């Protein structure tokens, strides 16, 4: 796999985006679970 200087920051950004999406999904699912348990 050939990494250019341009693809490294893009890869970091994609990783941060997927992490933040995962956190957001966790928060949403947690909120739904709490609402259902009330």
MOPAC internal coordinates of N, CA, C and O (Angstrom, degrees):
PM7 1SCF
backbone

  N    0.0000 0     0.00 0     0.00 0    0    0    0
  C    1.4617 1     0.00 0     0.00 0    1    0    0
  C    1.5247 1   108.18 1     0.00 0    2    1    0
  O    1.2310 1   120.49 1   -53.20 1    3    2    1
  N    1.3168 1   116.68 1   126.80 1    3    2    1
  C    1.4608 1   121.46 1  -175.39 1    5    3    2
  C    1.5209 1   110.22 1   -94.96 1    6    5    3
  O    1.2310 1   120.75 1   -63.32 1    7    6    5
  N    1.3414 1   116.17 1   116.68 1    7    6    5
  C    1.4634 1   120.62 1   178.51 1    9    7    6
  C    1.5163 1   109.67 1  -100.67 1   10    9    7
  O    1.2310 1   120.74 1   -60.81 1   11   10    9
  N    1.3147 1   116.19 1   119.19 1   11   10    9
  C    1.4589 1   120.13 1   173.14 1   13   11   10
  C    1.5184 1   108.37 1   -95.85 1   14   13   11
  O    1.2310 1   120.57 1   -10.66 1   15   14   13
  N    1.3284 1   116.51 1   169.34 1   15   14   13
  C    1.4638 1   119.51 1  -179.39 1   17   15   14
  C    1.5170 1   110.94 1   -63.81 1   18   17   15
  O    1.2310 1   119.89 1   154.04 1   19   18   17
  N    1.3258 1   117.82 1   -25.96 1   19   18   17
  C    1.4617 1   120.66 1  -179.45 1   21   19   18
  C    1.5149 1   112.82 1   -77.72 1   22   21   19
  O    1.2310 1   120.29 1   152.25 1   23   22   21
  N    1.3424 1   117.05 1   -27.75 1   23   22   21
  C    1.4588 1   119.16 1  -175.16 1   25   23   22
  C    1.5246 1   112.13 1   -82.47 1   26   25   23
  O    1.2310 1   120.13 1   160.13 1   27   26   25
  N    1.3319 1   117.36 1   -19.87 1   27   26   25
  C    1.4700 1   119.64 1  -178.87 1   29   27   26
  C    1.5395 1   111.55 1   -68.03 1   30   29   27
  O    1.2310 1   119.19 1   128.81 1   31   30   29
  N    1.3446 1   119.15 1   -51.19 1   31   30   29
  C    1.4709 1   118.33 1   177.13 1   33   31   30
  C    1.5258 1   112.19 1   -61.84 1   34   33   31
  O    1.2310 1   120.50 1   144.53 1   35   34   33
  N    1.3273 1   116.66 1   -35.47 1   35   34   33
  C    1.4653 1   119.95 1   178.99 1   37   35   34
  C    1.5173 1   110.15 1   -63.98 1   38   37   35
  O    1.2310 1   120.78 1   139.76 1   39   38   37
  N    1.3237 1   116.11 1   -40.24 1   39   38   37
  C    1.4661 1   120.74 1   179.30 1   41   39   38
  C    1.5276 1   110.17 1   -64.37 1   42   41   39
  O    1.2310 1   120.40 1   138.01 1   43   42   41
  N    1.3449 1   116.84 1   -41.99 1   43   42   41
  C    1.4695 1   121.04 1   177.89 1   45   43   42
  C    1.5242 1   109.92 1   -62.10 1   46   45   43
  O    1.2310 1   120.61 1   136.49 1   47   46   45
  N    1.3387 1   116.44 1   -43.51 1   47   46   45
  C    1.4648 1   120.37 1  -179.93 1   49   47   46
  C    1.5179 1   110.97 1   -63.28 1   50   49   47
  O    1.2310 1   120.31 1   137.34 1   51   50   49
  N    1.3275 1   117.01 1   -42.66 1   51   50   49
  C    1.4641 1   120.67 1   178.76 1   53   51   50
  C    1.5227 1   110.99 1   -62.74 1   54   53   51
  O    1.2310 1   120.70 1   140.90 1   55   54   53
  N    1.3306 1   116.28 1   -39.10 1   55   54   53
  C    1.4606 1   119.97 1   179.01 1   57   55   54
  C    1.5185 1   110.50 1   -65.17 1   58   57   55
  O    1.2310 1   120.38 1   134.92 1   59   58   57
  N    1.3481 1   116.87 1   -45.08 1   59   58   57
  C    1.4602 1   120.55 1   179.13 1   61   59   58
  C    1.5196 1   110.84 1   -63.00 1   62   61   59
  O    1.2310 1   120.31 1   141.51 1   63   62   61
  N    1.3343 1   117.01 1   -38.49 1   63   62   61
  C    1.4609 1   120.53 1   179.23 1   65   63   62
  C    1.5198 1   110.71 1   -64.75 1   66   65   63
  O    1.2310 1   120.09 1   136.35 1   67   66   65
  N    1.3345 1   117.43 1   -43.65 1   67   66   65
  C    1.4559 1   119.87 1  -178.64 1   69   67   66
  C    1.5273 1   110.65 1   -67.74 1   70   69   67
  O    1.2310 1   120.59 1   145.36 1   71   70   69
  N    1.3420 1   116.49 1   -34.64 1   71   70   69
  C    1.4657 1   119.98 1   177.89 1   73   71   70
  C    1.5219 1   109.91 1   -66.75 1   74   73   71
  O    1.2310 1   120.21 1   135.44 1   75   74   73
  N    1.3445 1   117.20 1   -44.56 1   75   74   73
  C    1.4601 1   119.96 1  -178.87 1   77   75   74
  C    1.5242 1   110.60 1   -68.04 1   78   77   75
  O    1.2310 1   120.11 1   145.08 1   79   78   77
  N    1.3342 1   117.39 1   -34.92 1   79   78   77
  C    1.4666 1   119.96 1   176.01 1   81   79   78
  C    1.5189 1   109.99 1   -64.60 1   82   81   79
  O    1.2310 1   120.58 1   139.33 1   83   82   81
  N    1.3307 1   116.49 1   -40.67 1   83   82   81
  C    1.4609 1   120.88 1   179.99 1   85   83   82
  C    1.5264 1   110.24 1   -63.79 1   86   85   83
  O    1.2310 1   120.67 1   136.94 1   87   86   85
  N    1.3622 1   116.33 1   -43.06 1   87   86   85
  C    1.4606 1   120.41 1   178.38 1   89   87   86
  C    1.5184 1   110.69 1   -63.01 1   90   89   87
  O    1.2310 1   120.77 1   137.12 1   91   90   89
  N    1.3419 1   116.13 1   -42.88 1   91   90   89
  C    1.4599 1   120.57 1  -179.89 1   93   91   90
  C    1.5190 1   110.80 1   -62.61 1   94   93   91
  O    1.2310 1   120.57 1   135.81 1   95   94   93
  N    1.3268 1   116.51 1   -44.19 1   95   94   93
  C    1.4605 1   120.65 1   179.06 1   97   95   94
  C    1.5231 1   110.50 1   -62.82 1   98   97   95
  O    1.2310 1   120.20 1   141.31 1   99   98   97
  N    1.3211 1   117.22 1   -38.69 1   99   98   97
  C    1.4604 1   121.23 1   178.99 1  101   99   98
  C    1.5182 1   110.73 1   -64.08 1  102  101   99
  O    1.2310 1   120.68 1   136.34 1  103  102  101
  N    1.3376 1   116.31 1   -43.66 1  103  102  101
  C    1.4690 1   120.83 1   179.07 1  105  103  102
  C    1.5245 1   110.57 1   -62.74 1  106  105  103
  O    1.2310 1   120.61 1   136.00 1  107  106  105
  N    1.3334 1   116.43 1   -44.00 1  107  106  105
  C    1.4690 1   120.63 1  -179.28 1  109  107  106
  C    1.5261 1   110.52 1   -63.90 1  110  109  107
  O    1.2310 1   120.49 1   133.20 1  111  110  109
  N    1.3425 1   116.68 1   -46.80 1  111  110  109
  C    1.4600 1   120.31 1  -179.80 1  113  111  110
  C    1.5219 1   110.94 1   -64.01 1  114  113  111
  O    1.2310 1   120.38 1   142.48 1  115  114  113
  N    1.3252 1   116.87 1   -37.52 1  115  114  113
  C    1.4568 1   121.39 1   178.51 1  117  115  114
  C    1.5251 1   109.85 1   -64.12 1  118  117  115
  O    1.2310 1   120.91 1   137.36 1  119  118  117
  N    1.3430 1   115.87 1   -42.64 1  119  118  117
  C    1.4617 1   120.28 1   178.93 1  121  119  118
  C    1.5165 1   111.79 1   -63.75 1  122  121  119
  O    1.2310 1   120.45 1   139.04 1  123  122  121
  N    1.3299 1   116.75 1   -40.96 1  123  122  121
  C    1.4666 1   120.94 1   178.73 1  125  123  122
  C    1.5268 1   109.86 1   -64.62 1  126  125  123
  O    1.2310 1   120.37 1   136.50 1  127  126  125
  N    1.3164 1   116.90 1   -43.50 1  127  126  125
  C    1.4609 1   121.00 1  -179.15 1  129  127  126
  C    1.5286 1   110.66 1   -62.54 1  130  129  127
  O    1.2310 1   120.54 1   137.88 1  131  130  129
  N    1.3417 1   116.57 1   -42.12 1  131  130  129
  C    1.4660 1   119.82 1   179.21 1  133  131  130
  C    1.5241 1   110.78 1   -66.00 1  134  133  131
  O    1.2310 1   120.55 1   140.91 1  135  134  133
  N    1.3385 1   116.56 1   -39.09 1  135  134  133
  C    1.4615 1   120.25 1  -179.56 1  137  135  134
  C    1.5235 1   110.44 1   -66.73 1  138  137  135
  O    1.2310 1   120.42 1   142.24 1  139  138  137
  N    1.3386 1   116.81 1   -37.76 1  139  138  137
  C    1.4618 1   120.16 1  -179.58 1  141  139  138
  C    1.5254 1   111.32 1   -70.80 1  142  141  139
  O    1.2310 1   120.24 1   149.64 1  143  142  141
  N    1.3079 1   117.14 1   -30.36 1  143  142  141
  C    1.4640 1   120.05 1  -176.80 1  145  143  142
  C    1.5246 1   111.77 1   -80.99 1  146  145  143
  O    1.2310 1   119.73 1   167.00 1  147  146  145
  N    1.3186 1   118.13 1   -13.00 1  147  146  145
  C    1.4679 1   120.38 1   179.86 1  149  147  146
  C    1.5209 1   111.00 1   -73.76 1  150  149  147
  O    1.2310 1   120.10 1   180.00 1  151  150  149

